[in-house]
Amino acid sequence: MTEHNEHSCNCGSSQENSCDCGGSHGESCGSSGCNCKNEEEKKAPDFNNIKHVVAVMSGKGGVGKSSFASLLAIALNKKGYKVGILDADITGPSIPKLFGVKGLPEQNEKGVLPKKSKTGIGLMSINLLLPQEDEPVIWRGPIISGVIKQFWEEVIWDDLDYLIVDLPPGTGDAPLTVLQSLNLDGVLIVTSPQDLANMVVRKAIKMAQKMDIPVLGIVENMSYLPCPDCGKRINLFGESNVEKTCAELNVDLIGKFPLDPELASLSDKGAIEDYQGNNLTLLAENLDFLNK
């Protein structure tokens, strides 16, 4: 893959037929203030046949977005679909850690081959390209956007039923690049019961709606903790307001998923594919949102 060095973004275009970013009409510079789109770059390369692309995003970090993106891929894989995960969280990648996958991806004359999890899920993440998994990625937005585009254009995903894109939290350059550059079927929003998360997730939903990207639904993660003794629901993060948010923004509620210590433990061990708990079962029973 192309080596990236620190540099500034330069759309390099004239004022004629320019969009909000100053780039020429039809181009996308990848900056957070850019409203331009390039339909050509949304197409997957000829060597890839990806039927559906779904982005998983959140308004803020710490809501379990990457874990949920992984569970979504696992649930689809268990149903017999060919699945890949593109880890677009360049500065905070966690997909390889969740699946226990390490080592440099192989390359051929066409591009880069994704690493495979033990159940055959294709994975591509910046952490697979770093000398150490704790090596920081200290890049500005345009470079991060460029890497995400490379993961889309230069990785040989081959035939996939679903490519799940794990976005970084927020509404900055990286999420914008994905919404502009990838041919998305829609976005799935992950949030938690906290009022702060609920407020910020509205920004993510409105961002997708402004860019005409279908919002497939909202998942409330860490909704409650089931008491291990009596089964009573303990609302660790307060009462949920997700139904109100869904109604106000006209977005479907996919489900409320509890905190599960087993999921957290297996994720830390790099064994998320071994998880068989209620969250995976609940998700597998509610995949109809992908058919919207």
C-alpha positions as CSV (number, residue, x, y, z in Angstrom):
1,M,0.0,0.0,0.0
2,T,1.1,3.6,-0.5
3,E,3.3,5.0,2.2
4,H,1.8,8.1,3.9
5,N,3.7,11.0,5.2
6,E,2.5,14.1,7.0
7,H,1.3,16.7,4.5
8,S,-1.5,19.2,4.0
9,C,-4.5,18.6,1.9
10,N,-4.6,20.4,-1.5
11,C,-7.6,20.0,-3.7
12,G,-5.7,21.7,-6.5
13,S,-8.7,23.0,-8.3
14,S,-9.9,26.2,-9.9
15,Q,-12.8,28.3,-8.7
16,E,-14.9,27.3,-11.7
17,N,-17.3,24.6,-10.9
18,S,-16.0,24.4,-7.4
19,C,-17.8,22.9,-4.4
20,D,-17.7,24.0,-0.8
21,C,-14.2,22.6,-0.2
22,G,-12.7,24.4,-3.1
23,G,-12.2,21.1,-5.0
24,S,-13.3,20.7,-8.6
25,H,-16.8,19.6,-9.3
26,G,-17.3,15.9,-8.8
27,E,-14.2,15.5,-6.7
28,S,-14.0,14.7,-3.0
29,C,-11.1,16.1,-1.0
30,G,-12.1,14.2,2.2
31,S,-12.1,17.2,4.5
32,S,-14.8,17.6,7.1
33,G,-16.3,20.7,5.5
34,C,-16.7,19.1,2.1
35,N,-20.1,18.4,0.7
36,C,-18.9,17.1,-2.6
37,K,-19.3,13.5,-3.8
38,N,-17.6,11.4,-6.4
39,E,-19.8,8.6,-7.7
40,E,-16.9,7.0,-9.6
41,E,-14.8,6.4,-6.5
42,K,-17.8,4.9,-4.7
43,K,-17.6,1.9,-7.0
44,A,-15.6,-1.0,-5.7
45,P,-12.6,-2.1,-7.9
46,D,-13.3,-4.6,-10.6
47,F,-11.6,-7.4,-8.7
48,N,-14.1,-7.0,-5.8
49,N,-17.8,-8.1,-5.9
50,I,-19.3,-6.7,-2.7
51,K,-23.1,-7.0,-2.5
52,H,-23.8,-4.9,0.6
53,V,-21.8,-2.3,2.5
54,V,-23.0,-1.3,6.0
55,A,-21.2,1.3,8.2
56,V,-21.5,1.1,12.0
57,M,-21.1,4.5,13.6
58,S,-21.6,6.3,16.9
59,G,-21.8,9.9,18.1
60,K,-19.2,9.3,20.8
61,G,-16.7,6.7,21.9
62,G,-17.1,4.1,24.6
63,V,-20.5,2.8,23.6
64,G,-19.2,-0.6,22.3
65,K,-19.5,0.2,18.6
66,S,-16.5,-2.0,17.5
67,S,-17.8,-4.9,19.5
68,F,-21.2,-4.5,18.0
69,A,-19.8,-4.3,14.5
70,S,-17.9,-7.5,15.2
71,L,-21.0,-9.2,16.5
72,L,-22.9,-8.1,13.4
73,A,-20.2,-9.7,11.2
74,I,-20.2,-12.9,13.3
75,A,-24.0,-13.2,13.2
76,L,-24.0,-12.8,9.4
77,N,-21.1,-15.3,9.1
78,K,-23.0,-17.9,11.1
79,K,-25.9,-17.6,8.7
80,G,-23.6,-18.5,5.8
81,Y,-22.9,-15.1,4.4
82,K,-19.4,-14.1,3.2
83,V,-18.4,-11.2,5.4
84,G,-15.5,-8.8,5.8
85,I,-14.8,-6.0,8.3
86,L,-13.0,-2.7,7.2
87,D,-11.7,-1.1,10.3
88,A,-11.9,2.6,9.4
89,D,-11.1,3.7,13.0
90,I,-7.5,4.6,11.9
91,T,-6.4,6.3,15.2
92,G,-8.2,3.9,17.5
93,P,-8.4,0.5,15.8
94,S,-9.6,-2.5,17.8
95,I,-10.9,-5.1,15.3
96,P,-7.7,-7.2,15.1
97,K,-7.5,-7.2,18.9
98,L,-11.1,-8.4,19.2
99,F,-10.5,-11.3,16.8
100,G,-7.0,-12.1,18.0
101,V,-5.5,-11.6,14.5
102,K,-1.9,-10.4,14.1
103,G,0.7,-10.1,11.4
104,L,1.1,-8.3,8.1
105,P,-1.4,-9.0,5.4
106,E,-0.2,-10.7,2.2
107,Q,0.0,-8.8,-1.1
108,N,-0.1,-9.8,-4.8
109,E,-0.1,-7.9,-8.1
110,K,-3.7,-6.7,-7.6
111,G,-3.4,-5.4,-4.0
112,V,-3.6,-6.4,-0.4
113,L,-5.3,-9.5,0.9
114,P,-7.3,-9.1,4.1
115,K,-6.4,-11.3,7.1
116,K,-8.8,-14.0,7.9
117,S,-10.3,-14.7,11.3
118,K,-10.6,-18.3,12.5
119,T,-14.1,-18.5,11.1
120,G,-13.2,-16.9,7.8
121,I,-14.2,-13.3,8.3
122,G,-12.0,-11.0,6.2
123,L,-10.3,-8.2,8.3
124,M,-8.4,-5.1,7.3
125,S,-7.1,-2.6,9.8
126,I,-4.2,-0.1,10.1
127,N,-3.1,-2.1,13.2
128,L,-2.2,-5.0,10.9
129,L,0.3,-2.8,9.1
130,L,2.0,-1.3,12.2
131,P,5.2,-2.7,13.7
132,Q,3.6,-2.8,17.2
133,E,-0.1,-2.9,18.0
134,D,0.3,0.0,20.5
135,E,2.1,2.2,17.9
136,P,0.2,5.5,17.7
137,V,-1.1,6.8,14.4
138,I,-0.4,10.5,14.5
139,W,-1.8,11.7,11.2
140,R,-4.0,14.6,10.1
141,G,-7.4,14.1,8.6
142,P,-6.5,14.1,4.9
143,I,-4.0,11.3,5.4
144,I,-6.4,9.3,7.4
145,S,-9.0,9.8,4.7
146,G,-6.5,8.6,2.1
147,V,-5.8,5.4,4.0
148,I,-9.5,4.6,4.3
149,K,-9.9,5.0,0.5
150,Q,-7.0,2.6,0.0
151,F,-8.7,0.0,2.2
152,W,-11.7,0.3,-0.1
153,E,-9.8,0.5,-3.4
154,E,-6.7,-1.6,-2.9
155,V,-7.8,-4.5,-0.6
156,I,-8.8,-7.6,-2.5
157,W,-12.1,-8.4,-0.7
158,D,-13.2,-10.6,-3.6
159,D,-16.8,-11.9,-3.3
160,L,-18.5,-10.6,-0.2
161,D,-22.2,-10.6,0.8
162,Y,-21.5,-8.0,3.4
163,L,-18.7,-5.6,4.1
164,I,-19.1,-4.1,7.6
165,V,-17.3,-0.8,8.1
166,D,-16.3,0.1,11.7
167,L,-16.2,3.9,11.8
168,P,-14.5,6.0,14.4
169,P,-16.8,7.9,16.7
170,G,-18.0,11.4,15.8
171,T,-18.7,13.2,12.6
172,G,-15.1,14.2,11.5
173,D,-13.0,13.5,8.4
174,A,-12.9,9.7,8.6
175,P,-16.7,9.1,8.9
176,L,-17.2,11.8,6.2
177,T,-14.8,10.0,3.9
178,V,-16.7,6.7,4.3
179,L,-20.1,8.3,3.7
180,Q,-18.7,10.1,0.6
181,S,-16.4,7.5,-0.9
182,L,-18.0,4.1,-0.3
183,N,-21.2,2.7,-1.9
184,L,-23.1,2.3,1.4
185,D,-26.4,0.5,1.8
186,G,-26.8,2.4,5.0
187,V,-25.5,3.1,8.5
188,L,-26.3,1.5,11.8
189,I,-26.0,3.8,14.8
190,V,-24.8,2.5,18.2
191,T,-25.5,4.4,21.4
192,S,-25.9,3.9,25.1
193,P,-28.6,5.1,27.6
194,Q,-26.5,8.1,28.8
195,D,-28.0,11.5,28.0
196,L,-24.7,12.6,26.7
197,A,-24.5,9.7,24.2
198,N,-28.1,10.3,23.2
199,M,-27.4,14.0,22.5
200,V,-24.3,13.3,20.4
201,V,-25.9,10.4,18.5
202,R,-28.4,12.8,17.0
203,K,-25.5,14.6,15.3
204,A,-24.4,11.3,13.7
205,I,-28.0,10.6,12.5
206,K,-28.4,14.0,11.1
207,M,-25.1,13.8,9.3
208,A,-26.1,10.6,7.5
209,Q,-29.5,12.1,6.7
210,K,-28.0,15.2,5.2
211,M,-25.8,13.1,3.0
212,D,-28.8,11.0,1.9
213,I,-27.3,7.8,3.5
214,P,-30.1,5.5,4.8
215,V,-30.1,5.1,8.6
216,L,-30.9,1.4,9.1
217,G,-31.6,1.9,12.8
218,I,-30.3,2.5,16.3
219,V,-28.9,0.0,18.7
220,E,-28.8,0.8,22.3
221,N,-25.8,-1.0,23.7
222,M,-25.0,-1.5,27.4
223,S,-28.7,-0.8,28.0
224,Y,-28.8,-2.6,31.3
225,L,-27.0,-5.2,33.4
226,P,-29.0,-8.3,34.3
227,C,-28.5,-9.2,38.0
228,P,-26.7,-12.5,38.1
229,D,-28.8,-13.6,41.1
230,C,-32.4,-12.4,40.5
231,G,-32.3,-11.4,36.8
232,K,-33.5,-7.9,37.6
233,R,-32.4,-5.2,35.2
234,I,-29.9,-2.7,36.7
235,N,-29.8,0.6,34.7
236,L,-26.1,1.4,35.3
237,F,-26.2,4.4,32.9
238,G,-29.7,5.7,33.8
239,E,-33.1,5.4,32.2
240,S,-33.2,4.9,28.5
241,N,-34.6,7.6,26.2
242,V,-33.8,5.9,22.9
243,E,-37.4,5.3,22.0
244,K,-38.0,9.1,22.2
245,T,-34.9,9.7,20.0
246,C,-36.1,7.2,17.4
247,A,-39.5,8.7,17.3
248,E,-38.3,12.3,16.9
249,L,-35.8,11.4,14.2
250,N,-38.0,8.8,12.5
251,V,-35.4,6.0,12.9
252,D,-36.1,2.4,13.8
253,L,-35.0,0.9,17.1
254,I,-33.2,-2.4,16.4
255,G,-32.9,-3.4,20.0
256,K,-31.6,-2.9,23.5
257,F,-28.6,-5.0,24.2
258,P,-27.4,-5.6,27.8
259,L,-23.9,-5.5,29.3
260,D,-22.4,-9.0,29.2
261,P,-19.2,-9.6,31.2
262,E,-18.6,-12.8,29.1
263,L,-18.5,-10.7,25.9
264,A,-16.1,-8.3,27.5
265,S,-13.8,-11.1,28.7
266,L,-13.7,-12.9,25.4
267,S,-13.1,-9.6,23.6
268,D,-10.1,-8.9,25.8
269,K,-8.8,-12.4,25.0
270,G,-9.1,-11.9,21.2
271,A,-11.8,-14.6,21.1
272,I,-15.0,-12.7,20.3
273,E,-15.9,-15.4,17.8
274,D,-16.3,-17.8,20.7
275,Y,-19.1,-15.7,22.2
276,Q,-22.5,-17.5,22.2
277,G,-24.4,-15.2,24.6
278,N,-27.7,-13.5,24.5
279,N,-26.4,-10.4,22.6
280,L,-25.5,-12.5,19.6
281,T,-28.8,-14.4,19.7
282,L,-30.8,-11.2,20.0
283,L,-28.8,-9.6,17.1
284,A,-29.2,-12.7,14.9
285,E,-33.0,-12.6,15.5
286,N,-33.2,-9.0,14.4
287,L,-31.2,-8.8,11.1
288,D,-34.2,-7.8,9.1
289,F,-33.0,-4.1,9.3
290,L,-30.4,-5.0,6.7
291,N,-33.2,-5.6,4.1
292,K,-34.5,-2.0,4.3
